[in-house]
Amino acid sequence: MNHRAYGYDYQKDHTHTVNKEEAEKIRKLFVGYLSGLSVKGAMEAAGIDRSIKSGTYFLTNRKYVGEEEGFPAIIDRDIFERVQSARMKRFKSHELVMPKVFIIEKPQAYHGDPFEQAEYMYSLIKGHY
């Protein structure tokens, strides 16, 4: 069974060695994210062609700082911790605020099908404050 992790090469003796090309991309991902890029933007800048979910996994995976046995560090612990702090700040700054008052036109028609009625009612919403 191959236990290949991005940034590393799996060895027959069940250890991992740093894959220099992928490790450089991981470093660029961290630096890009710290510079203010989104996960997607940092991945593109680093040349990593994976899903955003993978990018988030990379940014939060402690094996990259050598905390998981058998994985040498690729990222400096300070950079890793700064990324975690930046992630929390960004998360907190994007709290969702839902409007409580909507501007809606007076209904002119009523449908027997509740789904059609709901669609019609939503179409009458013209704004919020």
MMTF fields as JSON, N, C-alpha, C and O atoms, coordinates in Angstrom:
{
  "mmtfVersion": "1.0.0",
  "mmtfProducer": "UNKNOWN",
  "numBonds": 515,
  "numAtoms": 516,
  "numGroups": 129,
  "numChains": 1,
  "numModels": 1,
  "chainsPerModel": [1],
  "groupsPerChain": [129],
  "chainIdList": ["A"],
  "bondAtomList": [4, 2, 8, 6, 12, 10, 16, 14, 20, 18, 24, 22, 28, 26, 32, 30, 36, 34, 40, 38, 44, 42, 48, 46, 52, 50, 56, 54, 60, 58, 64, 62, 68, 66, 72, 70, 76, 74, 80, 78, 84, 82, 88, 86, 92, 90, 96, 94, 100, 98, 104, 102, 108, 106, 112, 110, 116, 114, 120, 118, 124, 122, 128, 126, 132, 130, 136, 134, 140, 138, 144, 142, 148, 146, 152, 150, 156, 154, 160, 158, 164, 162, 168, 166, 172, 170, 176, 174, 180, 178, 184, 182, 188, 186, 192, 190, 196, 194, 200, 198, 204, 202, 208, 206, 212, 210, 216, 214, 220, 218, 224, 222, 228, 226, 232, 230, 236, 234, 240, 238, 244, 242, 248, 246, 252, 250, 256, 254, 260, 258, 264, 262, 268, 266, 272, 270, 276, 274, 280, 278, 284, 282, 288, 286, 292, 290, 296, 294, 300, 298, 304, 302, 308, 306, 312, 310, 316, 314, 320, 318, 324, 322, 328, 326, 332, 330, 336, 334, 340, 338, 344, 342, 348, 346, 352, 350, 356, 354, 360, 358, 364, 362, 368, 366, 372, 370, 376, 374, 380, 378, 384, 382, 388, 386, 392, 390, 396, 394, 400, 398, 404, 402, 408, 406, 412, 410, 416, 414, 420, 418, 424, 422, 428, 426, 432, 430, 436, 434, 440, 438, 444, 442, 448, 446, 452, 450, 456, 454, 460, 458, 464, 462, 468, 466, 472, 470, 476, 474, 480, 478, 484, 482, 488, 486, 492, 490, 496, 494, 500, 498, 504, 502, 508, 506, 512, 510],
  "bondOrderList": [1, 1, 1, 1, 1, 1, 1, 1, 1, 1, 1, 1, 1, 1, 1, 1, 1, 1, 1, 1, 1, 1, 1, 1, 1, 1, 1, 1, 1, 1, 1, 1, 1, 1, 1, 1, 1, 1, 1, 1, 1, 1, 1, 1, 1, 1, 1, 1, 1, 1, 1, 1, 1, 1, 1, 1, 1, 1, 1, 1, 1, 1, 1, 1, 1, 1, 1, 1, 1, 1, 1, 1, 1, 1, 1, 1, 1, 1, 1, 1, 1, 1, 1, 1, 1, 1, 1, 1, 1, 1, 1, 1, 1, 1, 1, 1, 1, 1, 1, 1, 1, 1, 1, 1, 1, 1, 1, 1, 1, 1, 1, 1, 1, 1, 1, 1, 1, 1, 1, 1, 1, 1, 1, 1, 1, 1, 1, 1],
  "groupList": [{"groupName": "MET", "atomNameList": ["N", "CA", "C", "O"], "elementList": ["N", "C", "C", "O"], "formalChargeList": [0, 0, 0, 0], "bondAtomList": [1, 0, 2, 1, 3, 2], "bondOrderList": [1, 1, 2], "singleLetterCode": "M", "chemCompType": "L-PEPTIDE LINKING"}, {"groupName": "ASN", "atomNameList": ["N", "CA", "C", "O"], "elementList": ["N", "C", "C", "O"], "formalChargeList": [0, 0, 0, 0], "bondAtomList": [1, 0, 2, 1, 3, 2], "bondOrderList": [1, 1, 2], "singleLetterCode": "N", "chemCompType": "L-PEPTIDE LINKING"}, {"groupName": "HIS", "atomNameList": ["N", "CA", "C", "O"], "elementList": ["N", "C", "C", "O"], "formalChargeList": [0, 0, 0, 0], "bondAtomList": [1, 0, 2, 1, 3, 2], "bondOrderList": [1, 1, 2], "singleLetterCode": "H", "chemCompType": "L-PEPTIDE LINKING"}, {"groupName": "ARG", "atomNameList": ["N", "CA", "C", "O"], "elementList": ["N", "C", "C", "O"], "formalChargeList": [0, 0, 0, 0], "bondAtomList": [1, 0, 2, 1, 3, 2], "bondOrderList": [1, 1, 2], "singleLetterCode": "R", "chemCompType": "L-PEPTIDE LINKING"}, {"groupName": "ALA", "atomNameList": ["N", "CA", "C", "O"], "elementList": ["N", "C", "C", "O"], "formalChargeList": [0, 0, 0, 0], "bondAtomList": [1, 0, 2, 1, 3, 2], "bondOrderList": [1, 1, 2], "singleLetterCode": "A", "chemCompType": "L-PEPTIDE LINKING"}, {"groupName": "TYR", "atomNameList": ["N", "CA", "C", "O"], "elementList": ["N", "C", "C", "O"], "formalChargeList": [0, 0, 0, 0], "bondAtomList": [1, 0, 2, 1, 3, 2], "bondOrderList": [1, 1, 2], "singleLetterCode": "Y", "chemCompType": "L-PEPTIDE LINKING"}, {"groupName": "GLY", "atomNameList": ["N", "CA", "C", "O"], "elementList": ["N", "C", "C", "O"], "formalChargeList": [0, 0, 0, 0], "bondAtomList": [1, 0, 2, 1, 3, 2], "bondOrderList": [1, 1, 2], "singleLetterCode": "G", "chemCompType": "PEPTIDE LINKING"}, {"groupName": "ASP", "atomNameList": ["N", "CA", "C", "O"], "elementList": ["N", "C", "C", "O"], "formalChargeList": [0, 0, 0, 0], "bondAtomList": [1, 0, 2, 1, 3, 2], "bondOrderList": [1, 1, 2], "singleLetterCode": "D", "chemCompType": "L-PEPTIDE LINKING"}, {"groupName": "GLN", "atomNameList": ["N", "CA", "C", "O"], "elementList": ["N", "C", "C", "O"], "formalChargeList": [0, 0, 0, 0], "bondAtomList": [1, 0, 2, 1, 3, 2], "bondOrderList": [1, 1, 2], "singleLetterCode": "Q", "chemCompType": "L-PEPTIDE LINKING"}, {"groupName": "LYS", "atomNameList": ["N", "CA", "C", "O"], "elementList": ["N", "C", "C", "O"], "formalChargeList": [0, 0, 0, 0], "bondAtomList": [1, 0, 2, 1, 3, 2], "bondOrderList": [1, 1, 2], "singleLetterCode": "K", "chemCompType": "L-PEPTIDE LINKING"}, {"groupName": "THR", "atomNameList": ["N", "CA", "C", "O"], "elementList": ["N", "C", "C", "O"], "formalChargeList": [0, 0, 0, 0], "bondAtomList": [1, 0, 2, 1, 3, 2], "bondOrderList": [1, 1, 2], "singleLetterCode": "T", "chemCompType": "L-PEPTIDE LINKING"}, {"groupName": "VAL", "atomNameList": ["N", "CA", "C", "O"], "elementList": ["N", "C", "C", "O"], "formalChargeList": [0, 0, 0, 0], "bondAtomList": [1, 0, 2, 1, 3, 2], "bondOrderList": [1, 1, 2], "singleLetterCode": "V", "chemCompType": "L-PEPTIDE LINKING"}, {"groupName": "GLU", "atomNameList": ["N", "CA", "C", "O"], "elementList": ["N", "C", "C", "O"], "formalChargeList": [0, 0, 0, 0], "bondAtomList": [1, 0, 2, 1, 3, 2], "bondOrderList": [1, 1, 2], "singleLetterCode": "E", "chemCompType": "L-PEPTIDE LINKING"}, {"groupName": "ILE", "atomNameList": ["N", "CA", "C", "O"], "elementList": ["N", "C", "C", "O"], "formalChargeList": [0, 0, 0, 0], "bondAtomList": [1, 0, 2, 1, 3, 2], "bondOrderList": [1, 1, 2], "singleLetterCode": "I", "chemCompType": "L-PEPTIDE LINKING"}, {"groupName": "LEU", "atomNameList": ["N", "CA", "C", "O"], "elementList": ["N", "C", "C", "O"], "formalChargeList": [0, 0, 0, 0], "bondAtomList": [1, 0, 2, 1, 3, 2], "bondOrderList": [1, 1, 2], "singleLetterCode": "L", "chemCompType": "L-PEPTIDE LINKING"}, {"groupName": "PHE", "atomNameList": ["N", "CA", "C", "O"], "elementList": ["N", "C", "C", "O"], "formalChargeList": [0, 0, 0, 0], "bondAtomList": [1, 0, 2, 1, 3, 2], "bondOrderList": [1, 1, 2], "singleLetterCode": "F", "chemCompType": "L-PEPTIDE LINKING"}, {"groupName": "SER", "atomNameList": ["N", "CA", "C", "O"], "elementList": ["N", "C", "C", "O"], "formalChargeList": [0, 0, 0, 0], "bondAtomList": [1, 0, 2, 1, 3, 2], "bondOrderList": [1, 1, 2], "singleLetterCode": "S", "chemCompType": "L-PEPTIDE LINKING"}, {"groupName": "PRO", "atomNameList": ["N", "CA", "C", "O"], "elementList": ["N", "C", "C", "O"], "formalChargeList": [0, 0, 0, 0], "bondAtomList": [1, 0, 2, 1, 3, 2], "bondOrderList": [1, 1, 2], "singleLetterCode": "P", "chemCompType": "L-PEPTIDE LINKING"}],
  "groupTypeList": [0, 1, 2, 3, 4, 5, 6, 5, 7, 5, 8, 9, 7, 2, 10, 2, 10, 11, 1, 9, 12, 12, 4, 12, 9, 13, 3, 9, 14, 15, 11, 6, 5, 14, 16, 6, 14, 16, 11, 9, 6, 4, 0, 12, 4, 4, 6, 13, 7, 3, 16, 13, 9, 16, 6, 10, 5, 15, 14, 10, 1, 3, 9, 5, 11, 6, 12, 12, 12, 6, 15, 17, 4, 13, 13, 7, 3, 7, 13, 15, 12, 3, 11, 8, 16, 4, 3, 0, 9, 3, 15, 9, 16, 2, 12, 14, 11, 0, 17, 9, 11, 15, 13, 13, 12, 9, 17, 8, 4, 5, 2, 6, 7, 17, 15, 12, 8, 4, 12, 5, 0, 5, 16, 14, 13, 9, 6, 2, 5],
  "groupIdList": [1, 2, 3, 4, 5, 6, 7, 8, 9, 10, 11, 12, 13, 14, 15, 16, 17, 18, 19, 20, 21, 22, 23, 24, 25, 26, 27, 28, 29, 30, 31, 32, 33, 34, 35, 36, 37, 38, 39, 40, 41, 42, 43, 44, 45, 46, 47, 48, 49, 50, 51, 52, 53, 54, 55, 56, 57, 58, 59, 60, 61, 62, 63, 64, 65, 66, 67, 68, 69, 70, 71, 72, 73, 74, 75, 76, 77, 78, 79, 80, 81, 82, 83, 84, 85, 86, 87, 88, 89, 90, 91, 92, 93, 94, 95, 96, 97, 98, 99, 100, 101, 102, 103, 104, 105, 106, 107, 108, 109, 110, 111, 112, 113, 114, 115, 116, 117, 118, 119, 120, 121, 122, 123, 124, 125, 126, 127, 128, 129],
  "secStructList": [7, 7, 7, 7, 7, 6, 6, 3, 3, 3, 7, 6, 6, 1, 7, 3, 3, 3, 7, 2, 2, 2, 2, 2, 2, 2, 2, 2, 2, 2, 2, 2, 2, 2, 6, 6, 7, 7, 2, 2, 2, 2, 2, 2, 2, 2, 6, 7, 7, 1, 7, 2, 2, 2, 2, 2, 2, 2, 2, 2, 7, 4, 4, 4, 4, 6, 7, 1, 6, 6, 7, 7, 7, 7, 1, 7, 2, 2, 2, 2, 2, 2, 2, 2, 2, 2, 2, 2, 2, 2, 2, 2, 2, 6, 7, 7, 7, 7, 7, 1, 7, 3, 3, 3, 7, 7, 7, 7, 7, 7, 7, 1, 1, 2, 2, 2, 2, 2, 2, 2, 2, 2, 2, 6, 3, 3, 3, 3, 7],
  "xCoordList": [0.845, 0.0, 0.885, 1.816, 0.608, 1.39, 0.793, -0.389, 1.614, 1.162, 1.71, 2.269, 1.556, 2.125, 1.361, 0.137, 2.058, 1.48, 2.106, 3.303, 1.305, 1.807, 2.969, 2.856, 4.077, 5.273, 6.31, 7.437, 5.919, 6.797, 6.8, 5.867, 7.881, 7.964, 8.008, 8.734, 7.236, 7.174, 8.298, 8.533, 8.986, 10.107, 9.723, 8.802, 10.428, 10.148, 10.322, 9.701, 11.158, 11.361, 10.301, 10.475, 9.202, 8.047, 8.349, 7.681, 9.328, 9.624, 9.255, 8.927, 9.312, 9.017, 10.207, 10.84, 10.499, 11.526, 10.855, 9.794, 11.47, 10.901, 11.015, 12.085, 9.892, 9.873, 10.15, 9.289, 11.349, 11.799, 10.849, 10.559, 10.364, 9.48, 8.145, 7.686, 7.538, 6.25, 6.42, 5.558, 7.524, 7.773, 7.888, 7.4, 8.528, 8.644, 7.259, 6.999, 6.376, 5.009, 4.252, 3.476, 4.482, 3.839, 4.323, 3.52, 5.616, 6.15, 5.525, 5.153, 5.409, 4.81, 3.336, 2.831, 2.652, 1.253, 1.133, 0.287, 1.973, 1.938, 2.266, 1.586, 3.305, 3.713, 2.62, 2.318, 2.03, 0.954, -0.243, -0.83, -0.608, -1.746, -1.438, -2.295, -0.218, 0.162, 0.208, 0.023, 0.454, 0.511, -0.881, -1.015, -1.924, -3.285, -4.094, -5.274, -3.487, -4.24, -5.228, -5.023, -6.293, -7.234, -6.553, -5.473, -7.174, -6.614, -6.462, -5.413, -7.509, -7.46, -6.365, -5.594, -6.291, -5.279, -3.869, -2.968, -3.674, -2.357, -1.974, -0.81, -2.954, -2.681, -2.288, -1.346, -3.012, -2.686, -1.296, -0.523, -0.973, 0.339, 1.462, 2.575, 1.153, 2.153, 2.247, 3.181, 1.281, 1.287, 0.739, 1.101, -0.138, -0.749, -2.115, -3.0, -2.276, -3.528, -4.334, -4.401, -4.93, -5.755, -6.997, -7.135, -7.89, -9.112, -8.797, -7.749, -9.722, -9.569, -9.547, -8.838, -10.322, -10.329, -8.928, -8.487, -8.232, -6.854, -5.951, -5.104, -6.132, -5.326, -5.511, -4.543, -6.752, -7.035, -6.394, -5.84, -6.477, -5.842, -4.337, -3.753, -3.714, -2.276, -1.949, -0.993, -2.735, -2.473, -2.678, -2.179, -3.394, -3.681, -3.003, -3.155, -2.263, -1.677, -0.331, 0.625, -0.277, 0.913, 2.078, 3.189, 1.846, 2.973, 3.982, 5.164, 3.52, 4.43, 5.4, 6.366, 5.156, 6.115, 6.857, 7.564, 6.69, 7.415, 6.817, 7.505, 5.535, 4.904, 4.381, 4.026, 4.33, 3.867, 5.083, 5.934, 5.156, 6.32, 6.552, 5.627, 7.797, 8.166, 8.091, 8.394, 7.685, 7.581, 8.521, 8.307, 9.555, 10.436, 9.711, 8.807, 10.115, 9.478, 9.753, 10.861, 8.726, 8.843, 8.654, 9.263, 7.801, 7.431, 7.967, 7.925, 8.464, 8.888, 7.666, 6.612, 7.803, 6.681, 6.079, 4.861, 6.913, 6.422, 5.499, 4.436, 5.89, 5.051, 3.749, 2.679, 3.835, 2.637, 1.668, 0.475, 2.169, 1.308, 0.74, -0.4, 1.505, 1.001, -0.137, -1.1, -0.035, -1.126, -2.373, -3.48, -2.208, -3.374, -4.06, -5.288, -3.267, -3.811, -4.541, -5.627, -3.943, -4.574, -5.881, -6.855, -5.911, -7.137, -8.267, -9.4, -7.954, -8.974, -9.458, -10.655, -8.553, -8.951, -9.858, -10.861, -9.511, -10.334, -11.695, -12.712, -11.72, -12.977, -13.896, -15.082, -13.347, -14.153, -14.62, -15.675, -13.847, -14.225, -15.303, -15.826, -15.636, -16.641, -17.936, -18.622, -18.266, -19.506, -20.686, -20.72, -21.625, -22.791, -23.833, -24.214, -24.28, -25.334, -26.534, -26.467, -27.613, -28.829, -29.736, -29.938, -30.281, -31.232, -32.49, -32.888, -33.101, -34.307, -35.568, -36.676, -35.407, -36.555, -36.382, -35.347, -37.39, -37.346, -38.385, -39.436, -38.101, -39.058, -39.684, -38.991, -40.99, -41.674, -42.939, -43.654, -43.195, -44.427, -45.608, -45.444, -46.792, -47.995, -48.308, -48.316, -48.562, -48.872, -50.155, -51.139, -50.125, -51.28, -51.858, -52.942, -51.135, -51.599, -51.283, -50.373, -52.073, -51.859, -51.879, -52.746, -50.899, -50.757, -51.132, -50.88, -51.737, -52.106, -50.887, -50.901, -49.841, -48.619, -47.758, -47.393, -47.42, -46.661, -45.268, -44.753, -44.659, -43.347, -43.45, -42.606, -44.484, -44.707, -45.026, -44.571, -45.804, -46.148, -44.897, -44.719, -44.044, -42.817, -41.926, -41.372, -41.791, -40.989, -41.556, -40.813, -42.881, -43.547, -43.298, -42.984, -43.435, -43.249, -41.81, -41.588, -40.845, -39.451, -39.206, -38.378, -39.923, -39.739, -40.24, -39.872, -41.068, -41.603, -40.658, -40.887, -39.6, -38.643, -37.821, -37.194, -37.829, -37.153, -35.942, -35.212, -35.733, -34.589, -34.731, -35.665, -33.796, -33.835, -33.118, -32.369, -33.366, -32.631, -32.529, -31.948],
  "yCoordList": [-1.187, 0.0, 1.244, 1.342, 2.177, 3.403, 4.474, 4.801, 5.015, 6.052, 7.405, 8.138, 7.732, 8.946, 10.176, 10.234, 11.138, 12.41, 13.502, 13.459, 14.484, 15.56, 16.253, 16.658, 16.384, 17.0, 15.984, 16.338, 14.714, 13.654, 12.489, 12.3, 11.721, 10.46, 9.341, 9.423, 8.303, 7.154, 6.191, 5.873, 5.731, 4.823, 3.403, 3.205, 2.439, 1.023, 0.69, -0.247, 1.447, 1.191, 1.89, 2.036, 2.322, 2.945, 4.342, 4.801, 4.999, 6.374, 7.283, 6.814, 8.555, 9.543, 10.477, 10.866, 10.825, 11.815, 12.989, 12.838, 14.15, 15.354, 15.277, 15.007, 15.519, 15.66, 17.141, 17.985, 17.457, 18.851, 19.734, 20.856, 19.249, 20.058, 20.347, 21.489, 19.328, 19.512, 20.294, 21.098, 20.065, 20.803, 22.296, 23.111, 22.654, 24.071, 24.663, 25.814, 23.884, 24.348, 24.53, 25.474, 23.62, 23.747, 25.03, 25.765, 25.302, 26.536, 27.763, 28.714, 27.744, 28.875, 29.036, 30.156, 27.93, 27.977, 28.732, 29.616, 28.387, 29.052, 30.535, 31.377, 30.848, 32.25, 33.038, 34.17, 32.443, 33.112, 33.396, 34.476, 32.421, 32.619, 33.732, 34.569, 33.74, 34.796, 36.169, 37.183, 36.207, 37.502, 38.062, 39.185, 37.286, 37.781, 37.087, 37.393, 36.152, 35.429, 34.466, 34.011, 34.162, 33.134, 31.778, 31.683, 30.731, 29.388, 29.081, 28.611, 29.348, 29.079, 29.905, 29.374, 31.185, 32.053, 31.625, 31.66, 31.221, 30.772, 29.462, 29.249, 28.592, 27.335, 27.598, 26.996, 28.492, 28.824, 29.443, 29.098, 30.354, 30.999, 29.996, 30.149, 28.975, 27.952, 26.874, 26.071, 26.86, 25.841, 24.5, 23.458, 24.525, 23.288, 23.139, 23.973, 22.067, 21.814, 20.756, 19.596, 21.177, 20.309, 21.094, 22.269, 20.446, 21.103, 22.086, 22.004, 23.014, 23.963, 23.205, 23.588, 22.133, 21.303, 20.76, 20.722, 20.341, 19.863, 20.988, 20.786, 22.171, 23.319, 23.644, 23.932, 23.599, 23.846, 22.764, 23.046, 21.529, 20.413, 20.642, 20.443, 21.059, 21.322, 22.416, 22.288, 23.472, 24.605, 24.268, 24.986, 23.203, 22.85, 21.557, 21.152, 20.91, 19.61, 19.773, 20.303, 19.309, 19.471, 18.582, 18.742, 17.654, 16.846, 17.731, 17.396, 18.867, 19.75, 20.488, 21.08, 20.462, 21.026, 19.914, 20.168, 18.683, 17.544, 16.973, 16.269, 17.26, 16.765, 15.343, 14.732, 14.814, 13.441, 12.56, 12.87, 11.463, 10.585, 10.096, 9.673, 10.169, 9.689, 10.737, 10.447, 11.966, 13.037, 14.18, 14.83, 14.427, 15.564, 16.887, 16.968, 17.901, 19.222, 19.849, 19.765, 20.472, 21.252, 22.734, 23.599, 23.012, 24.383, 24.709, 23.872, 25.912, 26.414, 26.551, 27.011, 26.159, 26.199, 27.603, 27.742, 28.637, 30.013, 30.353, 30.941, 29.993, 30.253, 29.477, 30.011, 28.22, 27.401, 28.05, 28.159, 28.479, 29.085, 30.42, 30.752, 31.178, 32.438, 32.178, 32.943, 31.11, 30.753, 30.37, 30.754, 29.615, 29.217, 30.448, 30.527, 31.396, 32.641, 33.437, 33.966, 33.518, 34.236, 33.571, 34.257, 32.249, 31.53, 31.881, 32.113, 31.921, 32.235, 33.674, 33.935, 34.607, 36.01, 36.148, 36.862, 35.471, 35.546, 34.917, 35.437, 33.811, 33.131, 34.039, 34.17, 34.655, 35.53, 36.784, 37.327, 37.254, 38.475, 38.234, 39.188, 36.982, 36.658, 36.13, 35.305, 36.606, 36.172, 36.6, 37.718, 35.725, 35.956, 36.775, 36.428, 37.848, 38.677, 38.595, 39.01, 38.063, 37.913, 39.121, 39.559, 39.659, 40.767, 40.267, 39.111, 41.159, 40.781, 41.401, 40.95, 42.433, 43.116, 43.119, 43.543, 42.651, 42.577, 43.496, 43.738, 44.005, 44.789, 43.819, 43.214, 43.68, 42.698, 43.317, 44.066, 42.993, 43.458, 42.654, 41.542, 43.239, 42.552, 41.4, 41.598, 40.21, 39.069, 39.314, 39.836, 38.931, 39.083, 37.737, 37.673, 36.66, 35.337, 34.325, 34.499, 33.267, 32.177, 30.877, 30.655, 30.016, 28.75, 27.608, 27.665, 26.569, 25.393, 24.59, 23.953, 24.62, 23.88, 24.734, 25.852, 24.23, 25.045, 25.432, 26.489, 24.593, 24.928, 26.08, 26.976, 26.047, 27.147, 28.426, 29.503, 28.32, 29.481, 30.08, 31.298, 29.223, 29.7, 30.395, 31.46, 29.795, 30.404, 31.768, 32.727, 31.836, 33.098, 34.143, 35.294, 33.748, 34.689, 35.209, 36.399, 34.334, 34.777, 35.752, 36.656, 35.566, 36.466, 37.875, 38.824, 38.026, 39.331, 40.143, 41.333, 39.515, 40.224, 41.163, 40.735, 42.439, 43.458, 44.069, 44.861, 43.712, 44.258, 43.995, 43.324, 44.529, 44.389, 45.567, 46.295, 45.733, 46.746, 46.312, 47.021],
  "zCoordList": [0.0, 0.0, 0.0, 0.8, -0.874, -0.989, -0.083, -0.191, 0.807, 1.73, 1.297, 2.113, 0.046, -0.537, -0.049, -0.173, 0.491, 0.905, 0.058, -0.226, -0.351, -1.199, -0.5, 0.657, -1.204, -0.653, -0.218, 0.13, -0.24, 0.225, -0.767, -1.547, -0.705, -1.433, -0.41, 0.581, -0.65, 0.246, -0.087, -1.253, 0.938, 0.755, 1.173, 1.966, 0.637, 0.932, 2.413, 2.913, 3.113, 4.545, 5.402, 6.612, 4.772, 5.443, 5.996, 6.923, 5.441, 5.823, 4.653, 3.563, 4.894, 3.854, 3.7, 4.682, 2.471, 2.189, 1.499, 0.894, 1.589, 0.99, -0.525, -1.07, -1.194, -2.648, -2.896, -2.646, -3.387, -3.473, -4.272, -3.859, -5.398, -6.248, -5.552, -5.534, -4.989, -4.306, -3.01, -2.653, -2.305, -1.062, -1.334, -0.551, -2.435, -2.793, -3.059, -2.709, -3.676, -3.925, -2.609, -2.46, -1.651, -0.335, 0.34, 0.915, 0.276, 0.872, 0.219, 0.907, -1.106, -1.82, -1.456, -1.395, -1.215, -0.791, 0.527, 0.662, 1.498, 2.806, 2.688, 3.275, 1.932, 1.765, 1.043, 1.419, 0.014, -0.721, 0.159, 0.093, 0.986, 1.887, 2.893, 3.178, 3.427, 4.378, 3.726, 4.398, 2.421, 1.732, 1.471, 0.984, 1.792, 1.641, 0.571, 0.396, -0.153, -1.174, -0.529, 0.597, -1.246, -0.803, -0.941, -1.524, -0.41, -0.572, -2.059, -2.499, -2.823, -4.265, -4.937, -5.736, -4.624, -5.212, -4.846, -5.685, -3.596, -3.149, -3.833, -4.172, -4.033, -4.728, -6.182, -6.696, -6.832, -8.221, -8.314, -9.208, -7.4, -7.409, -7.149, -7.652, -6.362, -6.038, -7.116, -7.119, -8.025, -9.074, -8.618, -9.164, -7.614, -7.114, -7.757, -7.568, -8.519, -9.23, -8.479, -8.887, -7.393, -6.553, -6.149, -6.491, -5.428, -4.969, -3.844, -3.204, -3.617, -2.51, -1.186, -0.256, -1.108, 0.1, 0.374, 1.522, -0.679, -0.519, -0.042, 0.828, -0.61, -0.2, 1.268, 1.972, 1.731, 3.142, 4.002, 5.064, 3.533, 4.247, 4.361, 5.427, 3.268, 3.296, 4.322, 5.087, 4.333, 5.225, 6.702, 7.569, 6.998, 8.387, 8.839, 9.991, 7.949, 8.254, 8.958, 8.391, 10.201, 11.026, 10.597, 11.103, 9.68, 9.204, 8.477, 8.412, 7.925, 7.212, 8.123, 7.643, 9.438, 10.391, 11.129, 12.105, 10.653, 11.213, 12.475, 13.214, 12.748, 13.969, 13.854, 14.862, 12.657, 12.482, 12.244, 11.41, 12.982, 12.893, 11.459, 10.765, 11.052, 9.73, 8.633, 7.476, 8.99, 8.002, 8.397, 9.419, 7.597, 7.893, 7.648, 6.816, 8.372, 8.258, 6.892, 6.361, 6.344, 5.105, 5.423, 4.793, 6.408, 6.773, 8.164, 9.066, 8.329, 9.627, 10.541, 10.101, 11.79, 12.74, 12.865, 12.975, 12.849, 12.963, 11.794, 11.995, 10.595, 9.411, 9.524, 9.234, 9.944, 10.105, 11.09, 10.805, 12.239, 13.264, 12.788, 13.111, 12.036, 11.488, 10.502, 10.453, 9.721, 8.798, 9.579, 9.202, 10.666, 11.464, 12.056, 12.089, 12.519, 13.065, 11.978, 12.214, 10.794, 9.678, 9.274, 8.964, 9.275, 8.923, 9.894, 9.473, 11.195, 12.189, 12.046, 12.173, 11.785, 11.596, 10.382, 10.43, 9.299, 8.089, 8.325, 7.864, 9.034, 9.32, 10.138, 9.834, 11.159, 12.025, 11.304, 11.631, 10.323, 9.615, 8.56, 7.985, 8.302, 7.285, 7.896, 7.293, 9.09, 9.713, 8.853, 8.34, 8.705, 7.867, 8.631, 9.748, 8.02, 8.603, 7.669, 6.512, 8.181, 7.381, 7.589, 8.722, 6.5, 6.652, 7.353, 7.206, 8.111, 8.856, 8.27, 8.562, 7.443, 6.851, 5.333, 4.82, 4.631, 3.179, 2.561, 3.156, 1.382, 0.601, -0.389, -1.207, -0.305, -1.135, -1.733, -1.068, -2.983, -3.63, -3.086, -2.585, -3.194, -2.75, -3.717, -4.932, -3.186, -4.058, -4.858, -4.333, -6.12, -7.006, -7.417, -7.997, -7.116, -7.539, -6.445, -5.635, -6.462, -5.518, -6.304, -7.149, -6.007, -6.709, -5.782, -4.579, -6.349, -5.565, -5.13, -4.077, -5.936, -5.623, -4.687, -5.051, -3.478, -2.53, -3.042, -2.679, -3.874, -4.423, -5.422, -5.438, -6.249, -7.189, -6.428, -6.812, -5.352, -4.545, -3.904, -3.89, -3.381, -2.751, -3.78, -3.508, -4.952, -6.013, -6.405, -6.612, -6.501, -6.843, -5.753, -6.057, -4.491, -3.387, -3.351, -3.129, -3.564, -3.606, -4.749, -4.637, -5.84, -6.992, -6.68, -7.373, -5.656, -5.294, -4.405, -4.191, -3.887, -3.045, -3.918, -4.886, -3.571, -4.378, -3.673, -4.268, -2.443, -1.726, -0.241, 0.198, 0.529, 1.983, 2.63, 1.98, 3.915, 4.689, 6.118, 6.939]
}
